[in-house]
Amino acid sequence: MSFDQAQKKERTELILKRVTNLSPVPKILSEVLELLKDINTSPQLLAKAIAKDQSIVVKILTIANSPFYGLSKRVSTIEYAIMILGFNEIRNIVMALSLMESLKNKSDQYMDQKEFWIHAYITATIAKKITDDMGLRLGGDAFIGGLLHDLGISVIHRYLHTDFVSVYEAVNNGMKYSEAETLTLGMDHQSIGSVLLKNWNLPEQFYEIVKCHHTPNLAYNTKVISSIVHFADYMTQRLKLGTFSWDNDMELNYEAAVTLQFKDQDEIDKFIELYRNPVQHQLESLRLMF
């Protein structure tokens, strides 16, 4: 790294240390997360707290009825959602909604926030589904990791907006996103998201997943989950469903495909195609959430 790049990296890291003023999480979400910490909380008490905000009720029911959950009966009440999904799954969903609310930003000509969050959510649900299909008990980590994987892009847009515009213009002139980010900021959006999660004291697995979602072969403790999030991210581009413009030049990491035990490109293509209809249905239901 050149002296100039090192200076840019240092400047970016200093700005990230000041990013502590997230928008406040809606009171109801904070209350629900507190209830979920208490092992003595009853499903009835939890449902009563969630029911105070009908917009959150709609979002949770939308998620519960997603084809990715594969439930045979439609979930029409919060009580039933809690009973069917369980506290851990409800916790993941509420945490995801809380993060979405706290990191919400305004769209502009450089970034469509709706496109960003739909992509994050689709990546999260695909990652969870792959994890469940593989028989791994890591669906929650895959979901949160998928949701947060592009956090660094949102942070650049919100807190380093002039640099965001520079990256955007460099890409329009033919440069790859990762190169433009590193040239402008001294680090890419993977590292920026990872540094921020570390600063916020989130569990270590999440900042490694975020740091390695384009390069899961470099993951140390989360190689499988990072590979799954990477593959889910790649799938949105291949299916052209829930895509995000910053992934336009994304390529499948070969070692991730090996980690997930794909034999060849034909097997990868067939696997991806199996997800087309569920992702399409998920996108349609997400219109209610965003």
N, C-alpha and C positions, 0 to 999 in steps of 0.2 A: 504494500500500500504506500502510495506517495505521501509526501508531507502534507500536500493540499488535501488529499483524501482523509488523512488522519485528523486534520483540523476539522473537516466537515463532520466526521464521525463523532468527535468530541463535542462539537456544538449540538448535534442532534441528540446525543445522550443527555446533555445538560438540560435541553428543552423537555425531554421525556421525564426527567426527574421532577419537573414542575407540573406534570400532567396528573394532578390528584383531584382536580375539581370536576368530577363527573357530575352530570345532571342528577339530581336526587331521584332515587328509585321511588315510584309511586308507593304510598303508605301501605296499600293493601298487599303489594308484593312483599314488602319487608315483613309485614305481619305474618303472612303465610310461611315465609322462609323461617321465621322464628318458631312458629308452631311445628314445622317439620323437623326442627332440631330436638324437640321434646318427644322422647319415645312413648310418653303417656298420652299424647294427643290422639283423640278419637277421630275416625273418619267423618263423623257427624260435625264435630267442632271445626275441622279443616274445611269441610264443604260449606259450612255457614260463613266462614271467613272469606272464602273465594267468591261466594255468591253476592258479596257486597258490591262487586264490580262486574257488571254484565259483559263488558268488553273482554275481560279476562276469561270469563266463563265461556264466551264464544270461541276464544282462541284455544283454550284447553280442549274443548269438545271437538274443534276442527282438527287439532293434532291427534286426539284419541281416535277419531274416525278416519285417520289417514290409512291408505292401503298398506303402508309400510308396517302398521301394527297387526294387520291381518286378522282383526277381530271379526267373528262370525255374526255378531249382533250389533246393531247400531247403538252407540253410546249417546243417550239423550239427556242425561243428568250428570251433574258434578259428582254426586254420591256414587253413581255407577262407575264413572271414570276412575275414581279413587279405588274402588273395590277391584276393578278389572286390571288397572295399570299398577297399582301399589304405590306406596309412599315414595320409594326411590325414583320411580319414573315421573311422578308428579313433581318431585323436587327438581329433577333435571329440566322439566318443562318450565317451571316457575323461574328457575335460575336463568334459563335462556331468555325468557320474556323480560326479566329484570335487566339483564345485560343489554338487550335490544333497546329498552327504554332509556337506560343511563348513557348509552353511547349514541343516541339518536342525533342526527345532524341534518342540516338543510341541504336539499339538492341544489345543484347549480349546473352551469353548462359543462363542467368538467366531470361531474359524478352524479349519477342517479341513485339516491339512497334506497329507493324501493328495489331497484335492480340488485343493489349490493346485499340487502338483507334477505331477499328471496333466494339469491345464490347461496348465501351463508346457511340459510335454513334447509335448502334442498341438499346441500353438501352434508349437513349434519344428519339428516334423516337417512340419506343413502349410506353414510358411514355406519350409522347404528344398525341398519338392516344387514349390511355385509357382515358386521361383527356378530349379530345374532345368528345369521345363516352359517357362520363358521363355528358356532357353538362356543364362542368366547363370552365370558361374563364381564365384558368391558363395554357394553352398549352405552352406558352413561358417559364414560370417558370419551368414546368415539363421537357421541352426540355433541358434547360441549367442545371438544377439540375441533370438530367440523364447523361448529357455529363460530368459533373464534379464529379460524385459520387465517382469514384475511384482515384481522383486527388492525394490523399495521397500516393498511391502505386507508382505513377510516381515520386513523390517528394522523397520518400525513395530511389528509384532506382537511381535518378540523384544526390541527395545531401548527401545521407547517404548510399553510395553503400556498404561499408563493412558490415553495419548492414543489408542491403538487402540480402546479401549473407548468413549471419548468420540465418536470418528468413527462407530463401529458404532451407538451410541445415536442420534446425530444423523440417520443415514441411516434408522433405524427410525422416526424422527419426520418423515420426508418430504424430507430434504435429499439432494442428489446427493453421491456419494462425493468427487468432486474439490473441491466446495465445502466439505464437512465437513473434508477433509484440510487445505485451505488455512486455514480458520477456526481449526482446532485447532493446526496445526503451522507455519503460515506458508508452507508449500509442499506440493505434492501428491506422490503416490508416484512419479510419473515423475521429478521433480526429485531426490527423495531417493535413488532407485536410481542416478541419473546421478552425483550427488555422491559416492556411496560408491564407484562404479567408478573415478571419477577419483582418489579418495583411494588406491585400491588400485593405481593405475598400469596399469589394463587399457588395451588399445588404444582410441584415441579413437573409432573407429566404434561401439564397443559402448555407450559412455555417451551418444552422440548418439541411437542407436536406442532406448535405454531412455527417454531424455528425451522423445522425440517419438513414442512408440508410439500415443498417442491423437491426436497433432497432427502427422502426418508432413509436412504442408505447411510446417511451421516448420523441418524438417531442412535443414541447409546442405550437408553432404558426403554424406549417406546417404539422400537423398530416396526413391530406388527401394526400397532394402532396408527403410527405416522404413515405407514404404507397404505393403510385402509383409507385414511383421510385424503391422502394424495390421490389414490385411485378414485375415490368418490368425486373429488374436485375435477379430475380428468374426465370422468364420466359425464359431467354436466356439459362439457365442451363437445364430447363425441356425440351425445344425444341431442345437442343444441336445445337443451331444456334447462332453465334456471341458470343460464350462462352469465358470466361477468366479463366485461371487456378486458380487464387486466390479465385474464388467463388465455387470451387469444393465441399467444405463441407457446402455450404450455405443451410439453411433451411428456409421455409416460416414462417414468423412471424405471429402467430395466430391472434393477435390483428389487424394486417394490413388487414388480410382477412375479419375480422369483420367490420373494418372501411370501406372497399370497398363493404360491404354488400353481400359477398358470403355466401350462406347457408351451403354448405358442399363441400367435396373434389371432388365429381362428377361434381358439377357446376364449380369449379375451373378448372378441367381438360378439360371440354368442352370449356370454355372460352379461355384457353391457345391454344387449338388446332385450334380455329378460326384464330389465328394469324400466323400459320405455313407458309402458302403460301405467304402472304405479306412479312414476314421476309425473307423467302428464296429469293424472288425477290429483296428485298432490298440489301441483301448480294451480289447478283450477280452484281448489279449496283455499289456497293461500291468499286469494284475492280478498277474502274476508278479513285477513289478519293485517294487511298492510295498506 
